[in-house]
Amino acid sequence: MKWTDVNEALPDMKQRVLVVEQKHQGLRPCVYITKRIPHDETDPNCTRWHWANCTNDSDVKFWCPLPAIPQSML
């Protein structure tokens, strides 16, 4: 897995990924699973988006694809 800076690239819309969120300098970062979603899901042409479950999109600094679930667990 490789972490990607959000200023370099973004994950596909609705792709669940790990993100690193840094709210304030000096505080520990928070890592969690989320996805990018359109602001208006009823409009197929909507280009505006935000991170699901995130209060401030600019706090997300890096993202990483989720690893595959082992077949033995499926």
Residue frames relative to the residue before (quaternion, step in Angstrom):
aa qw qx qy qz dx dy dz
M 1.0000 0.0000 0.0000 0.0000 0.00 0.00 0.00
K 0.1167 -0.7898 0.6007 0.0409 3.52 -1.04 0.83
W 0.3759 -0.7127 0.5484 0.2236 3.56 -0.93 0.93
T 0.1634 -0.7834 0.5959 0.0663 3.56 -1.00 0.89
D 0.4397 -0.6722 0.5341 0.2638 3.56 -0.95 0.93
V 0.4838 -0.6876 0.4553 0.2929 3.62 -0.83 0.93
N 0.6089 0.5454 -0.3543 0.4541 3.60 1.23 -0.34
E 0.6716 0.4862 -0.2849 0.4810 3.59 1.28 -0.36
A 0.7818 -0.1390 0.1317 0.5934 3.59 1.00 -0.84
L 0.2427 -0.7486 0.5995 0.1458 3.54 -1.29 0.47
P 0.5271 -0.6150 0.4621 0.3612 3.60 -1.11 0.50
D 0.6477 -0.4885 0.3988 0.4275 3.55 -1.28 0.27
M 0.6105 -0.5467 0.4282 0.3808 3.53 -1.21 0.56
K 0.8524 0.1302 -0.1575 0.4813 3.57 -1.03 0.95
Q 0.4671 0.6367 -0.4661 0.3989 3.61 1.24 0.32
R 0.3456 -0.7382 0.5375 0.2161 3.60 -0.68 1.05
V 0.0372 0.7995 -0.5925 0.0918 3.57 -0.84 1.08
L 0.4840 -0.5808 0.5474 0.3588 3.53 -1.36 0.17
V 0.0576 -0.7905 0.6080 0.0456 3.58 -1.01 0.75
V 0.2734 -0.7003 0.6293 0.1969 3.52 -1.32 0.45
E 0.0949 -0.7960 0.5977 0.0073 3.53 -0.73 1.13
Q 0.0812 -0.7801 0.6200 0.0190 3.57 -0.87 0.99
K 0.2145 -0.8204 0.5193 0.1057 3.57 -0.21 1.27
H 0.8098 0.0049 0.0431 0.5851 3.58 0.86 -0.95
Q 0.5519 -0.6080 0.4600 0.3379 3.54 -1.02 0.82
G 0.7769 0.3250 -0.2516 0.4770 3.56 -0.93 0.88
L 0.6518 0.4633 -0.3231 0.5062 3.60 1.20 -0.33
R 0.5854 -0.5808 0.4253 0.3730 3.55 -1.16 0.51
P 0.4725 -0.6685 0.4861 0.3060 3.57 -1.01 0.74
C 0.3501 -0.7056 0.5805 0.2061 3.54 -1.28 0.48
V 0.1352 -0.7800 0.6078 0.0619 3.60 -0.94 0.90
Y 0.1957 0.7821 -0.5738 0.1439 3.57 -0.82 0.97
I 0.5219 -0.6154 0.4915 0.3275 3.57 -1.35 0.18
T 0.1693 0.7619 -0.6118 0.1286 3.56 -0.96 0.92
K 0.2361 -0.7512 0.5898 0.1793 3.57 -1.28 -0.23
R 0.4808 -0.6113 0.5282 0.3409 3.55 -1.30 0.31
I 0.0188 -0.7960 0.6050 -0.0042 3.56 -0.94 0.88
P 0.5461 -0.6123 0.4482 0.3549 3.60 -1.11 0.60
H 0.5618 -0.5871 0.4566 0.3623 3.58 -1.15 0.60
D 0.7908 0.1390 -0.0597 0.5930 3.58 1.01 -0.80
E 0.2030 -0.8246 0.5187 0.0991 3.58 -0.09 1.27
T 0.5993 0.5609 -0.3694 0.4357 3.61 1.23 -0.22
D 0.6822 0.4346 -0.2704 0.5221 3.58 1.28 -0.32
P 0.3141 -0.7867 0.4966 0.1892 3.65 -0.32 1.18
N 0.6854 0.4689 -0.2792 0.4820 3.61 1.23 -0.32
C 0.4015 0.7316 -0.4669 0.2923 3.57 1.27 0.08
T 0.1622 -0.8037 0.5677 0.0734 3.59 -0.74 1.05
R 0.5637 0.5720 -0.3948 0.4463 3.61 1.26 -0.20
W 0.0127 -0.8083 0.5870 -0.0431 3.56 -1.00 0.82
H 0.0802 -0.7623 0.6333 0.1069 3.57 -1.34 0.05
W 0.5482 -0.5685 0.4834 0.3776 3.55 -1.32 0.22
A 0.4421 -0.6700 0.5237 0.2853 3.59 -0.91 0.88
N 0.8479 0.1556 -0.1291 0.4901 3.60 -1.11 0.72
C 0.6033 0.5269 -0.3712 0.4697 3.59 1.08 0.61
T 0.3897 -0.7499 0.4863 0.2223 3.58 -0.80 0.98
N 0.7980 0.1025 -0.0431 0.5924 3.60 1.07 -0.66
D 0.3950 -0.7629 0.4623 0.2196 3.59 -0.32 1.26
S 0.6603 0.5278 -0.3195 0.4282 3.59 1.01 -0.72
D 0.5529 0.6034 -0.4017 0.4110 3.62 1.22 -0.16
V 0.6049 0.5367 -0.3605 0.4649 3.60 1.18 -0.47
K 0.1592 -0.8340 0.5271 0.0347 3.57 -0.61 1.18
F 0.8028 0.0674 0.0065 0.5923 3.60 1.04 -0.82
W 0.0862 -0.7714 0.6259 0.0765 3.54 -1.27 0.44
C 0.1048 -0.7821 0.6137 0.0262 3.53 -1.27 0.51
P 0.4987 -0.6441 0.4707 0.3389 3.64 -0.93 0.76
L 0.4992 -0.6313 0.4973 0.3240 3.55 -1.16 0.57
P 0.4741 -0.6464 0.4960 0.3338 3.60 -1.04 0.63
A 0.5876 -0.5678 0.4426 0.3694 3.56 -1.25 0.44
I 0.4631 -0.6486 0.5257 0.2973 3.56 -1.15 0.66
P 0.5064 -0.6556 0.4524 0.3303 3.63 -0.83 0.89
Q 0.5724 -0.6242 0.4212 0.3246 3.57 -0.97 0.90
S 0.6247 0.5635 -0.3388 0.4212 3.59 1.05 -0.74
M 0.6780 0.4772 -0.2953 0.4748 3.60 1.18 -0.37
L 0.6133 0.5710 -0.3495 0.4192 3.60 1.21 -0.23
